[in-house]
Amino acid sequence: MQQKPYVSREVMRERIRSVLSACPSIRMRHMRIRDWGKVRDMIIPAAATPPEMKCRINMGLIKKVTHWSYDNLIDYLSVNPTRDEVQKTVALLEQGTEALAFSTGMAAITALMEIFSPGDHLIATDDLYGGTLRLWNTISHKNGISVDCVDTSNVETVKAAIRPETKAIYLETPSNPMMKVADIQAIAELAHAHGCILIVDNTFLSPYFQKPLTLGADIVVHSGTKYLEGHNDTLSGFLVVRDDALYQQLNNIYKTTGACLSAFDSWLLLRGIKTLAVRMEQHQKNALAIAHWLEQRPEVEKVYYIGLDSRPDKALIDRQCSGYGGMISFRLNSAEKAVKILESVKLIRFAESLGGVESLLTYPMKQTHADVPVEVREALGVDEKLLRMSVGIENIDDLLADLEQAFA
């Protein structure tokens, strides 16, 4: 077992002296929490950010309380060094200026909806995560906010849906589960021309393969539970922005409503993001192989994957994305075949999530989109014959062998 390098007391004292001389705020005993990362690295250099469980301030003397306004205290408490680190990391990946880390993806979207007021109108992708639709159809509707879901892969359809009270356009691209792609740059120009903001859910591709802020989006949404973390062992959500005024508005909601990401979950995110690039490349490599395999199967009526050259929107995809990700949907020739495959896979797991290292097969009709009205769901193509696959990073021969025996 390798021992940690010994640091003598004299060396440690010298490091502390250098920190004190470099950081006047420490000498004045008013060091901010966010300064601690710099101090830690100067005193005890570390290769990885540790989880730091800070959630209170010891005032000590009653006279110290007078130095704090309530707002400053809340702002201080809302900062955790580990969470601050993951927020900066995700903002950097998306080429934004600020990011806010939430306890779940839905917590992030719920907080986002607080920037709107009764009477406001939103336009959204008609084919997106069922939980988002459930939020809009229940809580947002109750709060007087209306959402029209349209085919956002058609810019003219989006334009036709704009009303005087429209405040935002919300895209999920590629969409879930039909993998429709919206032209982010064109819709950003359309939104801004009508005084709207553009929000893009970038969960499916991650910032490794798509950066909506660089294409004109104002806010990027992530379920960090998925590709960012990548190991199916924590929940998280993110909002990323590039405008300071928008950040201040969202940050006030963030620290007021309190659905902040814990220090330990922040650390898990930092750990997962370290392998984001290698994971996304392997997800894509496996997904391309499986999509081509599915295209050759007589039981498969249609394959929905943005990496296929047969897609009519392939030029748009290649223009705004640097890769294709690991999400595939496919339609079988019968509902019975779909159920048989779900019950027969062994290495691939029949489960609802996505974006982890393990391959998962989902039945959208019964799982992710169960709350969507039947007539809406079927109009989108989310029926009893459709399956969605989150392709993992396992050996491709093993994955194809599992599909082969499940299809048999």
N, C-alpha and C positions, 0 to 999 in steps of 0.2 A: 504493500500500500504506500503510495507516494505521500510523503509528508509535506505540509505547507511550509513555504520558506519562512525562516525565523526572522522576525523584525525586532531588533534590539530596542531597549527603552530609549536609548540616546537618539536613535534614528526616528522613533516615533515622536519624541519631543521636538526634534527639528522639523518634522513634517507639520506638527501642530503650530509651531511658531510661524512657519511660512504661510499657513492658512490664515492665521490671525492677522498677519501683516497684509495679506492680499484681500481680506474680506472685512472692511470696517464695520459692516453690519453685525458681525459676530462679536467684535470688541464692544459694541454698544448694546449687546444682549438683546437685539431685536432681529435676529436672523429669521428670514422667511423659510418656510418648509422647503420651498423649491430650491433654496440654496444648498440644501443638504446633499443633493447628488454631486455637486461640485466639490463640496467638502470631503465627502466620502472618498471620491476618486483621488483627491490630493493626499489624503491620509493613508488609506488602505486601497490601493488600486485593485479593481475587480474586473474580470472579463465579462461578467453578466450582471444585469441589474437585479438585485435581490428584492423579494417582496417585503415592503416596509409597512407594517400594520399600524398606521397612525390615524387616530380619529378623535383626539381630544387635545386641549391645551391646559396645562397646569398654570393657573394664574398666580397661585402662591399668596399674594397679598391683595386685599380688597382694593387698595389704591390703584393696582394695575388695571382693574376693570375700566376705570375712567379713561384709559388710553384707547379704548376700543369702542367704536360705534357698532351697533348690532350688525349692520350690513358688512362691515369689514370682518367681523368675527365669522359670519356665515361664509364669506368668501375664503377666509383662511381655512376653515374646516372642510370646505369642498375640495381642497387640493390635497392629493396624496402623491408622494414622489413616484411610486410605481405606476399609478394611473396616469400621472402627468407624462411619464415617459412613453407609455403606449399611445397616448393621445398625440404626442409630438411625432411618433413613428408613423401612425396611420395618416396624419396630415401630410407628412413628407411623402409617403407612398402615393397619395392621391394628388400631390402637387397643390395642396390647399395651404391655407395659412393657419387654421385652427381645426381641431377635432374635439368632439365630446364623446366620452365612453359611457355607455349605459349598461344596465344589468341584462337587458335582452334587446333583440332587434325591434320587437314590438314596443318596448319602452321608449326606444329612440323615435319611432314613428308617432307614438302617442304624444311625446313632448313636442315634436315637430308641428303637430296639428294645433298646438296652443298659440302659434303665431297668427292664426286666422281667427276671425270674429264672426258672430252670427250674421248671416246674410251673404257671406263669402262663398264663392263657387270655385271648384277645382275641376280640372280635366285629368283623367288618369287612363293608363293602359287598361284595356278591358280584360286582359289575360294576365293576372298577377296572383301573388300569394293570397290564399283564402283568408288568412288572419288579418291582412290589411283591409280586405273588403269587409270583414266582420266588424272591424273597428269603425270604418266609415258608415256602414249601414246601421249601426246601433249608437255608439257614443257620439260620433261626429254629427250624425243626423239629429240626435237629441239636442246638440249644442247649436243647431241652426246652420250648420255648414253642409252644403250640397256638393256631391261629386258625381260627375258624368263620366262613365267609362266608355271609351271609344277605341277603335283600332288605331293605335298610335304609330303603326308601321306605315300609315298613309298620312302624310303631312296635310293634305287638303282636308281630310276628315277632321283632323285636330283643329285646323283653322275654322272650319264650319261650326265647331262646338264652342268657340270663344264667345263669351257674353260680356256686357259691361261690368258685371260683378266678379268676373273671373280673376282670381289672384295668383293662381299657380297651375302649372302643368306637371304631372307626376308620371314619370316613365319607369317601367321595369324592362330593361333591355339587356340581354335577351329575356323574353317574357316567360312566365312560369304557368303552365308547363309546355306551351306550344312553340317556344323558342322564336317568337316573332321579334324582329329587330327594328328599332326606331332610329331615325336619322337625328342624332343628338344635336349636331351643329345647326341643322335646318330648323329644328323645333326650338332651340335656344334663341335663334334670331327672331322667330315668330313670337315667342313668349315675350321677349324684351320689347319688341315693337308694340305690344299691346299692354305694356306695364306689368307683366306677370313675371314671376320667378320660375325657374326650371329646377325640378327636383328629380334626381336619378337614383334609383336603387341599383347599385353596382355589385350586388352580392354574387351573382352567378359567375362573373368573369374576374372579379377582384381587381385591384389596381395594377396587378401584374399584366393583365391583358387589355384593360380599358381604363381610361382616365377621363371621366366626363367633365371635370372642371376645366380641363384644357380645351374642351370642345364647346364651352359656353355655359355649362350647367352652373347653378348657384349653390346648390346643396347636394351632397352625395350621401346616400343612406347605405348602411351595411348591416346585415346580420353577421356580426363577427363570429358567431357560433359556427359558421360554415367555413369557407375557405381560409379566412384570415387566421383562425385558430387551428383548424385543420385536423383535429384529433378526436372530435366528438366527446370532449370531456369538460366543456364549460359553455356557459351561455353569455352572450354579450351583443351589444349593438353600438353603432357609431353614426354620428352626423359630422360631416366634414364641409367646411365652407372656405371661401376665399375673400369674403367681404367682412370688414371689422364690425360694421353696424349690425349686420345679420348675426354675427357671432355673439355680440353683446346681448342681443335680444334672446337668442337661444340659451346662452349661458345663464341668464337670469332665470329662465324657465327651469333649466337643468338644476341649479342649486336650490331652487325653491321647491320643486316637486320631488327631488331627492332620489331618483332612480339611477344613482351613480354606480359604476362598476367597482367591485371590491378590489382590494389590493392584491389578493391572491389570484383572482381571475385575471386581473391586469397582467400579472406575472406569467400566467399560462398563455395569454395572448402574445406577449413578447417572445416567449419560447417558441410558440407556433410560427410566428411571422418569420423567424430566422430561416425556416425551411420553405417559405412560401414559393420561392422561385423554382426550386427543384421539384416540389410537389406539383405545381401547376403544369410544368413541362411534362411530367409523367402522367398526370390526369389527362392532358390533351393527347399524348401519344397513344394511350390505351383507348381513349374515346374514339379517336379516328379509326383505329383498327376494329373496334366493336361496331361502329356505325357502318363501316363498309361490309362487315360480316352480316349485319342485320339486313342490309339492302339485298343480299343474295338469298335470303330465306323466303321461301314461298308463303310461309304463314304471316309474314309482315307486309301490311298494306302500304305503310309509309313510315319513313324515318325522319325525325325532326332533330337536326344537328347543324349548328351554324358553320361547321367546318367542311361541309359537303360542297363540292364544286357544282353540283346540280341545282343549288339554290339560286333563284332569280335575283336575290339581293346580295349575292356574294361580293360584288364590287363595293357596295356600301360597307359590308362587314370588314373587308380588308382595309378599307380606308380609315375606319374609326377604331378598329381593334387590332392589337398586335398578336392575337392568338384566339383560340376557339373554346378553351375551357373543357370541362369534363361532364357537361350535362347533356343527356340525350333523352328524347321521348320517342316512343314508337307505337304504332297502332297495329294490333293483331287482326286476323280475319274473323275472330269470334271472341265473345266474352269468356267462353269456356276455356279457350287456349290461354287467355290472359291469366285466369285464375290458376290454371295448371302450372304455368311458369312460376307464378308467385309462390306456390306451394312446393315447388320442386327444386328451386335453387338451394345450394348448400354453402359454397364459399361466399357468394353474393347474399346479402342479407335483405329480407323483406322488412324494411323500416322506413320511417317518414323523413328523416333529416337528409342532409346533403353536404358535400364539400369536405368530408373527412377522408382519411387515408383508406378506409374500407369502402368497398363498393356496396351501394344500397339500391334496392328496387322498391319503387313506391307505386301505389294505386291511387292516383290523384282524386278520382271520383269518390273514394271512400275515406281518404286521408286529408291531404292538403286542401282540397276544395269541397269538402263535405258540406260546408255551410253556405256554399254558393247555390242560389236557386236553381233547380233542375233545368228549367228552360234556358237560363243564361249559360249554365255549364255546358249543356249539350250543343247550344249554338256555337260555342267556342271550340267544340270538338273534344271536350273533356268528358268522355263517356266510358262505358264498361269495357271497351276494347283498348283503352290507352294506358300505357305504362310509362313511368319516368325512371331513368337510371342515373344515379350519381356514380360515375365511374371512378374507382379508387386507383391506388398506385400499386396494386398487386401484380404479380407476374402475368403478362397478357395471355400466355398459353393456359394458365390455370383458369383465368376468367372465361376464355373462349370454351374451354372444356366443360366448365360448369353450365354455361349457356347451352352448349350442345346437348348435354344430358337433360337439361330442363325442357328444351324444345322437343326432345324425342318423344 
